[in-house]
Amino acid sequence: MNDWNTSIIEEFRAHDGKVGGRFEGAPLLLLHTTGARTGEERVNPVMYRDLGDGRVAVFASYAGLDVNPAWFHNLVAEPRVSAEIGTGTRDFAARVATGDERTAIWEAQKADYPGFAGYEAKTSREIPVVVLEPR
């Protein structure tokens, strides 16, 4: 885990799920995945969108780089994940949204957080939208 992620994770946990800086006020969770090659737990801070009914969506934007983030590959390989949201931890099953479902979630996220439109403009790949459903 890099120092940037470590500092966000520490701040998140020290302040009941809230962080400052560029993520201040944004919905942020700590996504726990299992390393596809190592089998070791990985933790990544990511923005999320509350979809209701206990479901949330996360976005494999990787700040607009032309590759998906490692956490995305990990959850595709092992879709049983957990997430720290606020002061609690919840278990989820991850699945990649497609078609109209993906479009609706992605367009709403870009409207609420225009930085995601910037990420989309920087890359030729379709940024994956992942729905986390309670398990």
Summary of the structure (lengths in Angstrom):
residues: 135
radius of gyration: 14.0
end to end distance: 26.6
largest distance: 38.4
contacts: 372
relative contact order: 0.19
helix: 36%
strand: 33%
